Amino acid sequence: MSGRAGLFVGLRRSLPALALAALAGCTSLPVVNPDMAPTDRNSVQFKTASGRILSPERSKEVLARIAGADQNPDSLARHLALEQEVSGSPLSLGNRVVLLENGPNTYAAMLSAIAGARDHINMETYILGADEAGQRFAEALIAKQAQGVQVNLIYDAVGALSTPKEFFKRLTDAGIAVLQFNPVNPLAAKAGWDVNQRDHRKLLVVDGRIAVLGGINISSVYSGGSSSNRLGSGGGGASAKDRLPWRDTDLQIEGPVVEQLQKLFMETWESQKGPTLATRNYFPPLARSGDEVVRAIGSTPDEPFSQIYVTLISALNSADTEILLTNAYFVPDPQLVQALLRAVARGVDVKLIVPSVSDSGLVFHAGRSHYDALLAGGVQIYERREALLHAKTAVIDGVWATVGSTNLDWRSFLHNQELTAVILGGAFGAKMREAFERDLSASNRITLEAWRRRGPGTRAKEWFGRLWEYWL
């Protein structure tokens, strides 16, 4: 079961809870000043692997070195300053970031990290199925727990709604500490309860030194990479959509920023009143592992506003040459639409890759209801073929890139707990741009003329989806 389908099933089984959520009223998104710009590039601060915050003079030197070595130094300096201004905290130097495309590659990296664990494993996921993929991870985690490695696991109650209780009992019987995020049953909740708030993060932290994050869940839908067309395989009763390989993007990270990711896991565990964690070396000293500047951003619906949303809108407003977005569930709010249209108006090349099919028809058509305005304003829209797109990435000006769990929709920015990594620099930006181009070559461009010829049935689905977009 997909993330969206799982949520809808959970809500259907909890209609009274949905009614309460509706009566509670609607949360709003923060307004980001479109004229916001870095006031002083010299105010950028960096944090080293040892945890030391560099002096203003040393930070200026590092900024000049990083920007000067880049093919687009002015854009990089501007985005570094903007990220500093939005976050209010030093940017993390000395990280190694590996781009992981598709399920097989990401699962291989995750299972390799788990196999190499010596002290602890912290894992947080939305979906954890009891299928072949879930069983592989269960076996790997149980084996490490048996070796004395402490395993701590957080899973979302709605995301894993179809996973049998026996699956998790097997994990707890093996000594693994298992925490269910926001149970559907309010009587089982230990923290504040809201069935509409979900933990959509996907995070693995091993020994406090290596992390994997992105959009991937633990499910056998990821068994094939997006380059392997499985349309002719599978059971005779399955639809073509159900047999499509899933396309996702994740990161493997080593270096100082892993400490931030570990803290985000710990905060979730504490906020959900999980059992006291076994004593382990959760925050070991972290040495420099690479050359990437990274910021980890976690958001929760309990905060006044989504840091991920503010960061994204600010970066879009600051774009100078190019915006490349890839997103699985694109149901934009008015401010996001305006940020894209304003970017086109000032000469920025804006391209958006979205799915051509989706595991959620309602979300799919709600997103399409925005095509006309975006296409008329010059945004280029492409729909990915031959795969079920689940990636959530952005590349701006070739130097500002994000990979995470966050969709471009109301749910991610208002109702979900999400996780995103921002990577600043031309080297990694180039890798992200290459990945975007690969997806672009497997996508069909949607033109305004062709779109306006769509039939009344399609328009009706869009209208209905638009009515529900805040809750999707």
C-alpha angles and dihedrals in degrees: 000000000000126000094254095043089049092053093050092049089050092051093047089054090049104045094150089054091050090052090053091049091051092049089052089070133233126301115221132222121244119257113240117203106241090211092056109129135162107279097200125014089193090067092072112120129196132205119214130217090263090057094252116142109223120238117254090256093050091044090055089053092050091047091051091048095048095044094041093055092052126092089230103036098164093052092046093049090049094049092045090053092046093050090050092049094048096045100039089208133095118272117244117247130196103039130147114217125188119193113226119197123195134354103286093054094044094045090049091053092046095047091046091053091047091050090053095049115126105170114016146341123214115190130179123181142160098216123031108172128196090226127107094291093047092049091052091055092043091054092048094049094045091050092053092047088053088054091056098263109135112234120199118186133189120188131174117250095221096038090055095036093123094045110105117245088234089067092061093039089060089055095048092045087057090056098260114145105234125189125187112212115228100337116227088232106071090207089065094051117108095184132041110311130226118150090205094060111086137178102237096167123121112201138151121185118183122194089338088279109083130039137185120198140158139092103318124117126195101262138120091241084087094058092107127050119236090253091063111078108211098178093120096050136074135051120336093240096055119102123236089252092055091052095050116112114245119243116212140157129216141163136230110208134188126177141054096326090067087077089063091050091049090052091052090054091049092049091054091048091051096044090053090049094239120180117281108283119240113257109265139146094270095160110040121172108276122215127206108280104174147337104275125120106218137178121193114210124192123184132192130185089237091070122090090248141352112270088199091057095047091047093050097046090046092051092048090050089051096048114127108180115000144016118190115183128180116183138164100206110031111181102142127200119229094262092054091049091050092048090056094045093048090051091055091047091057092050102267116146104234120192126176126191116197133163123284088206130021141195086233116055093186093056091042094056094039088058093047090055086075096053097091095057093042095047092046088053093053102261110145112226125196129182118214115234132200094027141058101247114223101155124120110199142138136192120189124187088342091279107069115065136167135192123178150105097289121116122200094250143097093260095059095044098043113018108028136072103234141179130209135170120213114205118193121201143073098252095061091034088060091054090050091048090052090052089050091051091052090054090044091056088056094048137087119230116233112218125201093236094053092042093055089056093064117125131257092254091060091046091052091053090050092050092051094046091049090058090062101036096112091060101037 
